[in-house]
Amino acid sequence: MISTKLRRRSAILAGAVAALAIVTNWGTQAAQSQNNTIAIDGSSTVFPITEAVAEEFQASKRGAVRVTVGISGTGGGFKKFCNGELDISNASRPIKESEQQACAAKGIEYVELPVAYDALTVVVNPRNTWAASMTTAELKAMWEGAAEGKITKWSQIRPGWPDVKFTLFGPGADSGTFDYFNEVILGKDTKSRTDYTPSEDDNVLVQGVSRDQNALGYFGFAYYDLNKSRVKAVAIDSGKGAVMPTVGAVNDGTYTPLSRPIYIYVKKSALDRPEVREFSEFYLKNATRLVREVDYVPLPDADYRAATQRLSQREVGRKPLRAGL
């Protein structure tokens, strides 16, 4: 078992660099022959938490259970989940109505469990000396579809900024982070520009921004925190002053609108298998500690208790525990 925060974060970063089908290799031949495997895929943002839970759960089972965790993005994960390929789907946004319909068409019922808060983080290259903060309006001007081919220089975003072209890095269209950013920054009916470098792997985005002085990108807070020496966070001003992404700012509600809950979706029929039921219970029981270890923000204890009750009663469907969840 990985006991220190540094070792945990190093292991998670190394794992996230791997290909889309990432396997936590703790299972034994006995586990594989019994097929005691829990298949998980989806959001790269939720990946570090689920991977940390998987490590400790498998260790507690002494090789009797194997957990695989992929990072095909929230949308990609839901496609597999609603096709019956997964036991659990990681999601950095709630399931969409179209995805609910896809699951229903295949007879897939699910239990929705919020597991943490994330602070979506806008980053620039450390050599960027001008964009210490940005307004949500400036972010929209930079990222909206109408800007494609027209808004290409920093000086067009704010007078006084360099008259040089910027380059953009962000999640792909299958990412829940992409969906959330578009909704709260661009607006539900506004499309994103497409002339940027997309990737479902946040480490690719970190690498791109770290190599280009004029680059800007966005991804989850944990990946920023792991790479503070390579990229620099931008304070966000939604009208009440610029606020940096921090655990404290998420907890007190001042980091808006880029803080959000993140989820796992557990297939109801999979809960008939002891290993899936026990893993889901283990996830919620240990969430507060493990969420902190990988630099996300835990939910209030009351929300974890409510989620545990939902799990035990197998309440299915999209049912927010409370406003905002």
Phi, psi and chi 1 to 4 in degrees:
 res  aa     phi    psi   chi1   chi2   chi3   chi4
   1 MET       -  140.3 -176.5 -173.2  -57.4      -
   2 ILE   -85.1  120.9  -63.3  174.9      -      -
   3 SER  -104.0  -20.0   57.7      -      -      -
   4 THR  -106.5  152.7   68.1      -      -      -
   5 LYS   -62.4  -40.7 -174.9  172.6 -178.3  178.0
   6 LEU   -63.2  -46.1  179.5   59.0      -      -
   7 ARG   -65.2  -39.2  -69.8  176.0   62.6 -157.3
   8 ARG   -59.9  -49.3  166.2   88.2   67.6 -158.6
   9 ARG   -66.3  -37.2  -69.6  166.8   62.8 -173.8
  10 SER   -65.2  -41.4  -62.2      -      -      -
  11 ALA   -65.5  -40.4      -      -      -      -
  12 ILE   -67.4  -41.9  -72.2  169.0      -      -
  13 LEU   -62.7  -42.8  179.7   58.2      -      -
  14 ALA   -63.4  -39.3      -      -      -      -
  15 GLY   -66.6  -38.5      -      -      -      -
  16 ALA   -70.1  -19.7      -      -      -      -
  17 VAL   -75.3  -19.2  174.0      -      -      -
  18 ALA   -67.9  177.0      -      -      -      -
  19 ALA   -68.1  176.8      -      -      -      -
  20 LEU   -61.1  -36.2  -66.6 -178.4      -      -
  21 ALA   -90.8   95.0      -      -      -      -
  22 ILE   -99.1  125.5  -65.1  178.8      -      -
  23 VAL  -113.0  128.4  177.0      -      -      -
  24 THR   -82.2  107.7  -53.2      -      -      -
  25 ASN   -91.0   66.0 -172.1   25.1      -      -
  26 TRP  -111.1  -11.2  -71.7   57.8      -      -
  27 GLY   -70.0  150.8      -      -      -      -
  28 THR  -102.3  171.6   64.7      -      -      -
  29 GLN   -62.3  -33.5  -71.5 -176.6   -8.0      -
  30 ALA   -63.5  -43.7      -      -      -      -
  31 ALA   -62.8  -42.2      -      -      -      -
  32 GLN   -67.1  -38.5  -67.3  174.2   11.1      -
  33 SER   -68.1  -30.7   65.4      -      -      -
  34 GLN   -84.3   -6.2  -64.4  169.9    9.0      -
  35 ASN    59.9   32.5 -161.2   30.4      -      -
  36 ASN   -81.2   62.6  -69.6  -16.9      -      -
  37 THR  -113.7  133.7  -61.6      -      -      -
  38 ILE  -105.1  119.1  -58.3  171.3      -      -
  39 ALA   -98.1  121.5      -      -      -      -
  40 ILE  -129.9  142.2  -52.3  172.8      -      -
  41 ASP  -154.1  174.2 -155.7  -26.6      -      -
  42 GLY   127.9 -134.8      -      -      -      -
  43 SER   -59.9  131.5  168.4      -      -      -
  44 SER   -71.1  -23.7   62.7      -      -      -
  45 THR   -69.6  -41.4  -60.2      -      -      -
  46 VAL   -79.6  -19.5 -174.5      -      -      -
  47 PHE   -47.8  -49.9  169.6   84.4      -      -
  48 PRO   -58.8  -36.3  -24.7   36.3      -      -
  49 ILE   -69.8  -49.8  -55.7  172.4      -      -
  50 THR   -64.0  -37.7  -60.6      -      -      -
  51 GLU   -64.5  -40.3 -178.8   75.9  -16.5      -
  52 ALA   -64.0  -43.0      -      -      -      -
  53 VAL   -62.6  -44.4  174.5      -      -      -
  54 ALA   -59.8  -42.4      -      -      -      -
  55 GLU   -57.9  -49.8  -72.1  176.8   -0.9      -
  56 GLU   -72.5  -36.4  -67.0 -152.3   -2.2      -
  57 PHE   -64.5  -45.8 -179.9   73.5      -      -
  58 GLN   -63.6  -39.0  -70.2  172.9  127.0      -
  59 ALA   -61.7  -40.2      -      -      -      -
  60 SER   -67.4  -24.0   73.8      -      -      -
  61 LYS   -94.2   -0.5  -68.5  -62.0 -179.4 -178.8
  62 ARG    51.7   43.9  -59.8 -179.7 -177.6  -85.4
  63 GLY    85.3    2.1      -      -      -      -
  64 ALA   -78.6  -16.2      -      -      -      -
  65 VAL  -132.6  141.6  178.1      -      -      -
  66 ARG  -118.2  134.6  178.0  170.4  173.0  -98.9
  67 VAL  -120.8  127.4 -176.6      -      -      -
  68 THR  -109.6  136.3   65.2      -      -      -
  69 VAL  -129.3  117.5 -171.0      -      -      -
  70 GLY  -106.1  169.3      -      -      -      -
  71 ILE  -133.3   63.0   51.7  168.6      -      -
  72 SER   -91.8   10.3   59.7      -      -      -
  73 GLY    90.3  157.7      -      -      -      -
  74 THR   -58.0  -49.5  -64.0      -      -      -
  75 GLY   -63.8  -42.8      -      -      -      -
  76 GLY   -62.8  -38.8      -      -      -      -
  77 GLY   -64.3  -43.5      -      -      -      -
  78 PHE   -64.6  -34.1  -84.2  134.1      -      -
  79 LYS   -60.2  -45.9  -72.3  175.8 -175.0  175.8
  80 LYS   -67.9  -42.4  -65.5  179.9 -180.0 -179.8
  81 PHE   -61.3  -47.2 -175.6   73.3      -      -
  82 CYS   -75.1   -9.3  -65.4      -      -      -
  83 ASN   -95.3    3.1 -161.2   38.9      -      -
  84 GLY    82.3   16.1      -      -      -      -
  85 GLU   -90.7  -13.5  -59.7  173.7   33.4      -
  86 LEU  -125.9  157.4  -56.5  175.2      -      -
  87 ASP   -90.8  -35.4  -59.9  -53.7      -      -
  88 ILE  -139.8  139.9  -62.5  172.4      -      -
  89 SER  -117.7  124.3 -170.0      -      -      -
  90 ASN   -78.8  137.6  -69.2  -29.6      -      -
  91 ALA  -144.4  131.6      -      -      -      -
  92 SER   -96.7   15.3   59.8      -      -      -
  93 ARG  -156.1  163.9   57.0  159.4  171.4   78.0
  94 PRO   -65.9  155.6  -20.2   32.1      -      -
  95 ILE   -63.7  136.4 -171.9  169.3      -      -
  96 LYS   -77.6  160.5  -66.0  178.9  178.6  178.7
  97 GLU   -59.6  -40.3 -175.1  174.7  -13.9      -
  98 SER   -63.5  -35.4   60.3      -      -      -
  99 GLU   -72.8  -37.0  -67.0  160.8  -18.7      -
 100 GLN   -59.2  -42.7  -64.9  177.2   45.1      -
 101 GLN   -66.3  -38.3  -67.1  170.0   -7.2      -
 102 ALA   -64.2  -41.0      -      -      -      -
 103 CYS   -65.2  -43.9  -82.3      -      -      -
 104 ALA   -61.3  -37.5      -      -      -      -
 105 ALA   -63.8  -27.6      -      -      -      -
 106 LYS  -100.3    5.1  -69.5  -66.3 -175.7   74.2
 107 GLY    72.6   24.7      -      -      -      -
 108 ILE   -92.0  114.3  -55.9  -66.3      -      -
 109 GLU  -101.4  153.0  -66.8 -175.2  -61.3      -
 110 TYR  -146.0  155.9   50.2   82.9      -      -
 111 VAL  -109.2  122.0  179.3      -      -      -
 112 GLU   -89.9  125.4  177.4 -171.7   73.3      -
 113 LEU  -128.9  108.3  -58.5  173.2      -      -
 114 PRO   -67.9  139.4   22.9  -29.8      -      -
 115 VAL  -123.8  -18.3  -65.3      -      -      -
 116 ALA  -172.1  174.6      -      -      -      -
 117 TYR  -109.3  147.6  -74.6  114.6      -      -
 118 ASP  -125.2  150.8  179.2   36.8      -      -
 119 ALA  -111.9  100.6      -      -      -      -
 120 LEU   -59.0  128.4 -163.2  156.9      -      -
 121 THR  -117.6  127.9  -54.5      -      -      -
 122 VAL   -91.0  131.0  176.7      -      -      -
 123 VAL  -130.0  154.1  -61.1      -      -      -
 124 VAL  -130.6  172.8  -67.1      -      -      -
 125 ASN   -68.4  144.3 -174.3  -81.0      -      -
 126 PRO   -57.6  -23.7  -26.0   35.2      -      -
 127 ARG   -83.1   -3.8  -68.4  177.2  -68.2  159.8
 128 ASN   -73.6  115.5 -179.4  -45.1      -      -
 129 THR  -104.7    1.4   58.2      -      -      -
 130 TRP  -110.9  -37.3   56.0   92.6      -      -
 131 ALA   -93.8   62.8      -      -      -      -
 132 ALA   -70.9  -28.9      -      -      -      -
 133 SER  -144.7  156.3   67.0      -      -      -
 134 MET  -143.3  148.0  -65.4 -177.7   70.3      -
 135 THR   -84.8  160.4   66.9      -      -      -
 136 THR   -63.6  -31.0   51.6      -      -      -
 137 ALA   -66.2  -38.0      -      -      -      -
 138 GLU   -67.9  -38.5  -71.8  169.6  -22.0      -
 139 LEU   -63.1  -41.0  -75.1  173.9      -      -
 140 LYS   -63.3  -43.8 -179.6  177.9 -179.6  179.6
 141 ALA   -60.4  -30.9      -      -      -      -
 142 MET   -80.8  -35.3  177.2  177.5  -86.4      -
 143 TRP  -105.7  -15.6  -80.5   95.6      -      -
 144 GLU   -68.8  153.9   64.0 -176.5  -14.0      -
 145 GLY   -58.0  -34.6      -      -      -      -
 146 ALA   -64.4  -17.2      -      -      -      -
 147 ALA   -82.8  -14.7      -      -      -      -
 148 GLU   -59.4  124.7 -173.0  163.6  -22.5      -
 149 GLY    77.7   -5.3      -      -      -      -
 150 LYS  -117.6  -48.4  -60.6  175.8 -177.7  177.1
 151 ILE   -98.8  104.2  -54.4  -61.7      -      -
 152 THR  -130.0   -9.4   60.2      -      -      -
 153 LYS  -120.1  150.8  -64.4 -177.3  176.7 -178.2
 154 TRP   -59.0  -36.0  -75.5  100.7      -      -
 155 SER   -64.6  -20.7   57.3      -      -      -
 156 GLN   -81.5  -14.4  -67.0  173.2  -75.2      -
 157 ILE   -87.7  -42.2  -57.5  -59.7      -      -
 158 ARG  -148.9  127.7 -175.3 -175.3  -64.1 -176.5
 159 PRO   -55.8  136.3  -25.6   35.5      -      -
 160 GLY    99.0  -18.5      -      -      -      -
 161 TRP   -77.5  159.3  -78.8   -1.9      -      -
 162 PRO   -58.4  144.8  -23.4   33.9      -      -
 163 ASP   -86.9   58.3 -169.9   35.0      -      -
 164 VAL  -130.2  155.6  -65.1      -      -      -
 165 LYS   -73.1  140.8  -72.1 -173.9  175.9 -178.5
 166 PHE   -98.1  157.7   53.8   73.9      -      -
 167 THR  -121.3  144.6   52.6      -      -      -
 168 LEU  -118.3  141.1  -61.5  174.5      -      -
 169 PHE  -130.9  134.0  -65.7   83.3      -      -
 170 GLY  -161.2  172.8      -      -      -      -
 171 PRO   -64.7  156.1  -17.8   30.9      -      -
 172 GLY   -77.4  174.3      -      -      -      -
 173 ALA   -66.7  -17.9      -      -      -      -
 174 ASP   -83.2   -2.3  -88.7  -18.0      -      -
 175 SER   -87.8  137.3  168.6      -      -      -
 176 GLY   -67.9  -28.0      -      -      -      -
 177 THR   -64.9  -41.1  -59.0      -      -      -
 178 PHE   -58.7  -48.6  172.2   90.4      -      -
 179 ASP   -60.4  -45.0  -68.9  -28.0      -      -
 180 TYR   -67.0  -45.0 -174.6   79.5      -      -
 181 PHE   -58.9  -45.8 -176.3   87.8      -      -
 182 ASN   -61.3  -41.3  -77.0    5.8      -      -
 183 GLU   -66.6  -46.3  179.6  176.6  -21.4      -
 184 VAL   -88.5  -22.2  -59.3      -      -      -
 185 ILE  -100.2  -47.4  -63.1  -62.6      -      -
 186 LEU   -89.3  -31.9  -53.6 -175.2      -      -
 187 GLY   103.7  149.1      -      -      -      -
 188 LYS   -58.2  -32.9  -70.9 -175.2  177.8 -179.4
 189 ASP   -98.7   10.1  -60.8  -36.4      -      -
 190 THR  -110.3  128.2  -56.2      -      -      -
 191 LYS   -86.0  152.7  -67.1 -176.4  177.8  180.0
 192 SER   -80.2  151.4  170.3      -      -      -
 193 ARG   -64.2  155.7   66.5 -167.3  -57.6  162.8
 194 THR  -111.4   -5.7   59.7      -      -      -
 195 ASP   -88.1   60.1   55.7  -18.3      -      -
 196 TYR  -139.2  170.0   73.1   98.6      -      -
 197 THR   -91.2  111.9  -59.9      -      -      -
 198 PRO   -97.9  150.6   34.4  -31.2      -      -
 199 SER  -159.9  142.3  178.9      -      -      -
 200 GLU   -78.6  -14.6  -51.3  -60.1  -17.7      -
 201 ASP   -96.8  110.9 -173.7  -17.6      -      -
 202 ASP   -61.4  -25.3  -66.2  -33.4      -      -
 203 ASN   -67.6  -29.8  -66.4  -77.4      -      -
 204 VAL   -65.4  -39.3  172.4      -      -      -
 205 LEU   -67.6  -42.7  -52.9 -179.2      -      -
 206 VAL   -57.7  -47.1  168.6      -      -      -
 207 GLN   -61.0  -42.6 -168.0  172.4   66.2      -
 208 GLY   -62.8  -46.2      -      -      -      -
 209 VAL   -68.0  -37.7  175.3      -      -      -
 210 SER   -66.5  -20.0   69.7      -      -      -
 211 ARG   -99.2   -4.8  -68.2  176.1  175.2  177.2
 212 ASP  -131.6  115.1 -174.2  -17.3      -      -
 213 GLN   -59.2  -27.6 -178.7  176.9   -3.0      -
 214 ASN  -102.6   17.2  -66.3  -56.4      -      -
 215 ALA   -90.4  155.3      -      -      -      -
 216 LEU  -141.6  143.5  177.3  141.6      -      -
 217 GLY  -150.1  178.2      -      -      -      -
 218 TYR  -149.3  147.4   66.7   91.3      -      -
 219 PHE  -170.0 -174.5   39.5   76.5      -      -
 220 GLY   -69.6  155.2      -      -      -      -
 221 PHE   -59.7  -38.3  177.7   79.6      -      -
 222 ALA   -61.0  -38.2      -      -      -      -
 223 TYR   -71.7  -33.5  -72.8   93.0      -      -
 224 TYR   -64.1  -46.3  156.4   67.9      -      -
 225 ASP   -62.4  -34.1 -164.2   61.0      -      -
 226 LEU   -71.1  -17.9  -79.2  168.5      -      -
 227 ASN  -127.4   32.9  -67.4  -80.8      -      -
 228 LYS   -60.2  -25.7  -75.9 -178.4  176.4  178.3
 229 SER   -80.8  -10.4   63.3      -      -      -
 230 ARG  -110.5  -27.6  -56.6  175.6   66.2 -165.3
 231 VAL  -136.7  164.2  -64.3      -      -      -
 232 LYS  -125.8  131.3 -177.2  168.8   63.0  174.0
 233 ALA   -75.5  148.3      -      -      -      -
 234 VAL  -106.0  130.6  175.9      -      -      -
 235 ALA   -71.6  140.6      -      -      -      -
 236 ILE  -110.7  131.0  -56.2  -58.2      -      -
 237 ASP  -113.4  110.0 -173.7  -11.0      -      -
 238 SER   -99.2   12.4   59.6      -      -      -
 239 GLY   124.7   -9.0      -      -      -      -
 240 LYS  -123.3   24.0  -62.5 -178.0  179.4  179.5
 241 GLY   103.3  153.3      -      -      -      -
 242 ALA   -75.2  134.6      -      -      -      -
 243 VAL  -129.8  132.5  179.0      -      -      -
 244 MET   -80.6  151.2  -71.6  -70.6  -72.9      -
 245 PRO   -74.4  113.3   27.1  -33.4      -      -
 246 THR  -142.0  162.3   64.4      -      -      -
 247 VAL   -59.1  -42.4  170.5      -      -      -
 248 GLY   -62.8  -40.5      -      -      -      -
 249 ALA   -69.2  -30.6      -      -      -      -
 250 VAL   -70.0  -45.1  172.9      -      -      -
 251 ASN   -64.1  -37.4  -83.6  -33.8      -      -
 252 ASP   -92.2    1.9   65.3   20.0      -      -
 253 GLY    80.1   10.1      -      -      -      -
 254 THR   -87.4  -19.0   56.9      -      -      -
 255 TYR   -88.7   83.1 -171.7   67.3      -      -
 256 THR  -122.6  150.6   58.8      -      -      -
 257 PRO   -98.4   20.3   36.6  -35.1      -      -
 258 LEU   -96.1   15.1  -66.7  179.9      -      -
 259 SER  -102.2  146.2   59.8      -      -      -
 260 ARG  -158.1  154.4   54.1  173.7  177.7  168.2
 261 PRO   -79.2  152.3   26.8  -31.9      -      -
 262 ILE  -126.4  160.3   53.6 -179.2      -      -
 263 TYR  -138.1  163.3  -53.8   82.0      -      -
 264 ILE  -123.2  147.0   61.1  171.1      -      -
 265 TYR  -117.5  121.8  -74.2   76.3      -      -
 266 VAL  -107.0  127.4 -174.7      -      -      -
 267 LYS   -66.3  127.6 -174.9  165.6   65.9  173.6
 268 LYS   -58.9  -45.2 -178.3 -176.5  177.3 -177.2
 269 SER   -64.9  -28.0   61.2      -      -      -
 270 ALA   -68.9  -22.7      -      -      -      -
 271 LEU   -69.6  -10.4  -71.6  169.2      -      -
 272 ASP   -71.5  -19.1  -68.2  -26.3      -      -
 273 ARG   -86.9  125.8  -66.8  162.0   46.5 -156.9
 274 PRO   -54.1  -39.2  -25.5   34.7      -      -
 275 GLU   -67.1  -35.4   64.4  -89.1   19.6      -
 276 VAL   -72.4  -42.7  176.3      -      -      -
 277 ARG   -62.4  -45.1 -177.0  177.7   65.1 -106.6
 278 GLU   -67.7  -38.3  -69.5  171.4   13.2      -
 279 PHE   -61.8  -44.5  175.3   82.8      -      -
 280 SER   -63.8  -41.4  -57.7      -      -      -
 281 GLU   -65.2  -41.8  -66.7  168.5  -12.7      -
 282 PHE   -62.0  -39.9 -174.8   92.2      -      -
 283 TYR   -57.1  -53.1 -157.6  125.2      -      -
 284 LEU   -69.3  -37.1  -65.5  175.7      -      -
 285 LYS   -64.6  -35.2 -178.4  178.8  179.7  179.9
 286 ASN  -105.6    6.6  -66.4  -81.4      -      -
 287 ALA   -60.9  -45.7      -      -      -      -
 288 THR   -55.4  -47.5  -62.8      -      -      -
 289 ARG   -68.8  -49.0  174.1  175.0   58.5   84.8
 290 LEU   -72.0  -34.3  -67.0  175.4      -      -
 291 VAL   -59.9  -43.3  163.5      -      -      -
 292 ARG   -65.2  -39.8  -73.4 -163.5  179.3  105.8
 293 GLU   -59.5  -33.3  -81.5 -162.6   24.0      -
 294 VAL  -103.7   19.8  -66.6      -      -      -
 295 ASP    68.7   37.0  -68.8  -46.0      -      -
 296 TYR  -109.3  179.9  -72.2   74.1      -      -
 297 VAL  -110.0  120.6 -178.4      -      -      -
 298 PRO   -65.9  154.3  -18.1   30.7      -      -
 299 LEU   -74.0  161.9  -57.6  175.2      -      -
 300 PRO   -59.5  151.1  -24.1   34.5      -      -
 301 ASP   -55.7  -36.2  -70.9  -17.7      -      -
 302 ALA   -62.3  -33.3      -      -      -      -
 303 ASP   -71.7  -37.4  -71.6  -29.2      -      -
 304 TYR   -66.8  -37.4  -74.3  124.1      -      -
 305 ARG   -64.4  -42.1  -71.3 -166.3  -63.8  -90.7
 306 ALA   -65.2  -39.5      -      -      -      -
 307 ALA   -66.2  -38.8      -      -      -      -
 308 THR   -63.1  -40.9  -61.0      -      -      -
 309 GLN   -64.5  -42.3 -178.0  177.3    8.7      -
 310 ARG   -59.1  -42.8  169.7  179.2  -70.3 -179.8
 311 LEU   -64.2  -45.7  177.8   64.1      -      -
 312 SER   -63.7  -32.6   67.4      -      -      -
 313 GLN   -91.8   -4.0  -64.3  177.7   -7.6      -
 314 ARG    53.7   50.8  -58.0 -166.3 -174.1 -173.8
 315 GLU   -76.1  120.1  -63.0  177.4   12.7      -
 316 VAL  -100.3  159.5  -60.6      -      -      -
 317 GLY    99.1  175.7      -      -      -      -
 318 ARG   -82.2  102.8  167.8   67.4 -178.9  139.0
 319 LYS  -137.6   92.9  -63.7  179.0  179.6  179.0
 320 PRO   -53.2  135.9  -23.6   34.1      -      -
 321 LEU   -65.2  -33.7  -70.8  176.8      -      -
 322 ARG  -164.6  178.9   57.1  175.6  173.7   78.8
 323 ALA   -58.8  130.4      -      -      -      -
 324 GLY    91.8  -10.4      -      -      -      -
 325 LEU  -120.9      -  -78.5 -177.8      -      -
